[in-house]
Amino acid sequence: MSNFALNLRTAFLVSNYLLAGLALICLALSEIFSGLTAGILLAGLVYCYILEYRSTIPVLPSNNITSSTWGLLLVIFLYLGFDLSILSLVSGFLVYLIYTRFIFKTEFNDYLFGYLIAIVCLLIGALYIQGLAFAGVFLSFYLVLSWCLISYHLMAEQAGARSSPHSFNNRGRNEKINKAFLGWSTGLVLLSLILTAVIFITFPRLGLGFIALKSSSNPITGFSDVVTLGDVGKIKQNSSVVMRVEYTRHGKPYRPKSRILWRGVVLDHYNGKTWNSTLNRGISLPNQPGKGLGLFQVTQPKEVVEQTVYMESFDIPYLFTHGIPIFADGNFKRLHIDQGFVFRTDGSKSRPKRYTLVSEISDPNMTYSLEVPRYDKNVFPKRFLQLPKISQATKNLAANLTRGLDSIEEKAFRILNHFSDFGYSLDMKNDPDKTALEYFLFDRKEGHCEYFASAMVILLREAGIPARLVNGFVGAEWHEWGNYLIIRQRHAHSWVEAYIQGNGWVVFDPTPPDPNQAVASTPGPLARTLDLLRMNWQRYIIRYSYKDQESMIRFFRSGSREAVDSLKNLASLEWGQIKKWAGNQKWVVLLVILFLVFIFKKRRLSPPLPQAVMFYKELQKRLEKKGTRIKPHWTARELLNSQIPPDQFQQVKQITDYYEKVRFGKQLADPDIEKEIKASLNSF
């Protein structure tokens, strides 16, 4: 590493193409391009590097080359004329600029425009990359950008900022870049990151606004207005995280004791194969982020908690709720509540987001006491009594289960208990001569939650009890280190809500426990550590908000007050009290005394370097800056006999002779000579 050196031109080209590569990686991680497209684009950069290394490019552009202005006009035309994603169009335009700025240049200053394009790509990554990968890309980008700017200025001194391609193509081949370049630039990056962290903490955080409206995200089947029987079973085999939830109560972390059901989609119409929602949006509420919305009132609340939900990047416009939401706030402009008490935001595609709920969760079996928001006789109860064409055997089963019972609640529990002997399975086998539910009820008698819930809804409706299917998640994985709930796709669940007169909508869950869920819900220490890192990245970096700023200000204020109070108390102590305190803290005092003694002795044992040695070290630094390569094993005499420029030889000889006499000849320091050497160094 001590002999490491690159010529200036190679270092300049490598840093420029590394920066462009990181810009393309930002676009790829934002899911704008596929992995294959990103690989092709990176390969194109490598090819451009080879061409520029051979001085084939850049070249002066001709008048026939499409300008950036025409490219921008094309982007606007495509967006307005074909309703294409603005993010994809802008990203494609940036890639076009990256390549054209490498191939065509009018002057050396055009490299700066390339840096600006790369920074725009980084900003897109900052908006759309939610994982920890962005941290690595950001640090690398910052470091490489520093190399680019430093090497740019060194090259500009050689070639001139306004020089044409044929003038600067071969400059910088004889100048060397050594490891000091890497060391200083790395130090600069660390200092810049410290300043950036201070700005990040103190600068106000705003919502993404219109920028976040069109974004790429992953769909989850089973959470839409139309769901085919079996969709929920498919996603239960996926372990991807959907959201993480922090619970607090009275300002402290809290873990709910009862079963947790996160309610998502309510479906009311079944045609024998597919469930769908025919419920209209009953209420539409405008939201002002930061102030939030008051929702439902709960009489005599027993267990009110605040839930902070961190969503991953999934194509779901729904707000999942646990319990009865009293208050909601988040980065959404409008909240819609349909006639099944389902919450959704504007837009078909939902950005990864954080939202806050205040909910009453004391009774996991109760949901809403209202039939529907803003009672509509055309909706309740007939929408929740709809039945597809069912077999006589199914009708007879519902009649036999409820015969002799007058209470609606007793009928519902009798139907629920009918499934107690059924088994759980994700392996679905159907008889083509029978409907899926009929085969489940009378032959297979095992299945997953969607079959159990669908069958119970049909039996309840046949018995005259309004019922509906709910798709959501069951909270089964608690992260003890981070005190938060992890919701994965495999936690997807279907259950039943039946309307019991006098109680409201009551939760019934006929599905037996999944025997594989307990094993799947206990990840190892490494997986838990990684998830905690991801949660903290979302919590403290991606979703850092003005509330966090307020908390930090309060923390520093309280800390400063405590420090001042401690000093005041210390000043008011009498000598006897100080002796008593020191006696109680004798081990701490002893360690402090030993530490101070160690520091004092270390300074005594390490006398300052002679001035002659410091002069000689400064001479070496200045010679290296002027292009003299000094090998680590050289003696002072070997340095003097190296290729020292003739006009500097006498200065170098004077400093070297004085260094040898003081360091090895035991000569006393001479203030007059040192004054002369200092002046000589200043003019070196």
Buried (B, 14 or more C-beta within 10 A) or exposed (E): EEEEEBEBBBBBBBBBBBBBBBBBBBBBBBBBBEEEBBEEBBEBBEEBBEBBBEEEBBEEBEEEEEEBEEBEEBBEEBBEEEEBBBBBBBBBBBBBBBBBBBBBBEBBBBBBEBBEBBEBBBEBBBBBBBBBBBEEBBEBBBBBBBBBBBBBEBBBEBBBBEBBBEEBBEBBEEBBBBEEBBEEBEEBBEEBBEEEEEEEEEEEEEBEEEBBBBBBBEEBBBBBBEBBBBBBBBBBEEEEBBBBBBBBBEEEEBEBEEEBBBBBBBBBBBEBEBBBBEBEEBBEEEBEBEEBBEBBEBEEBEBBBBBBBBBBBBBBBBBBBBBBBBBBBBBBEEBBBBBBBBBBBBBEBBBBBBBBBBBBBBBBEBBBBEBBBEEBEEBBBEBBBBEBEBBEEBBEBBEEBBEEBEEBBEBBBBBBEBBEEBEBBBEBEBEEEBBBBBBBBBEBEBBBBBBBBBBBBBBBBBBEBBBBBBBBBBBBBBBEEBBBBBBBBBBBBBBBBBBBEEEBBBBBBBBBEBEEBEEBBEBEEEEBEEBBEBBEBBBEBBBBBEEBBEEEEEEEEEEEEEEEEEEEEEEEEEEEEEEEEEEEEEEEEEEEEEEEEEEEEEEEEEEEEBBBEEBBEBBBEBBBEEEBEBEEEBEBEEBBEBEBEEEBEEBBEBBBBBBBBBBEEEEEEBEEBBEEBEEBBEEB
